[in-house]
C-alpha cells in the first residue's frame, strides 16, 4: 500500500472545498478544519491518512475499515485515526453531514487528553462506527455546526474552543450504540481500486455520479 495521505494531499483531491489556502497551523498549534460533506464530490480511496478524522455520515453506503466492512444504512459517526486504512463507497446520491480533520499536534495540546485515551479516536482496535439515536444526532449536529461557525470567527482563542467542541463531540458519540455487525474483507485495496477506475470511466463518459467524501 502507498504511504499515508497527508493533510495537504487530502486537500488537493477535494475540488469542492474553499479553504485550501489555509496554512497547516491554521488554528495555532497543529491543524484543524471542519466541512460539510455536501461540499465534496470525490471518491475516498482505500488508504491510511496521517491525520485524524471524525465524520457524521448521513447517507447510505459501505465503509471499508482495515480488513472489515460495514453497511451504513442510517446516520453514523466514524472515528478514523492515522493507523488504520479505510474507504467509503456510497450507495445513495443524497449524502450529507459534516466531518473534521485534525493532526495529532492539535489534539495533544489539551489538558483533557487523558480523558480520551480510551476513546475510539485513539484506542487501536476499538469500534470506529457509532449509531446515534435522534436526540444524540441532534446534539452531534449542533456541535458540528458550532465548529463551522467558530472556524470562521476571529476569536483569538478559537483553537481552544474547537478542542472543547471536539471533546464534546467524542463524548456525546460514545453515549450512542457502537456498530455490532461487521463483515470480513480481505481484498479491500483491490475492491476500492476497482471502484475508483469505474468512477473515472463514468466521469470521462460524462455520466453524473455524486459521491460525498469521508
URDAQUI-V923879 format. One line per field, one symbol per residue. ss: DSSP state (H for helix, E for strand, C for the rest). phi: phi as a letter, one per 40 degrees, with the letter a starting at -180 (. if undefined). A space follows every 50 residues. Layout:
ss: ???
phi: ???
//
This chain:
ss: CCCCECHHHHHHCCCCCCCCCCCCCCCCCCCEEEEEHHHCCCCEEEECEC CEEEEEEECCEEEEECCEEEEECCCEEEEECCCCCEEEEECCCCCEEEEE EECHHHHHCCCCHHHHCCCCCCCCCCCCEEECCHHHHHHHHHHHHHHHHH HCCCCCCHHHHHHHHHHHHHHHHHCCEECCCCEECCCHHHHHHHHHHHHH HHHHCCCCCCCCCC
phi: .cccccdccdcccbcccbbcccccbcbhbgbaabaccccbbbccccacbc acabbccbicibbbbfbbaacbbadabbbbbccbcaabbcbaccbahaab bacccccccacbcccbdbcccbccgcccbbbcccccccccccccccdccc cccbccbccccccccccccccccccccccbbbbcabbccccccccccccc cccccgccacbbcb
//
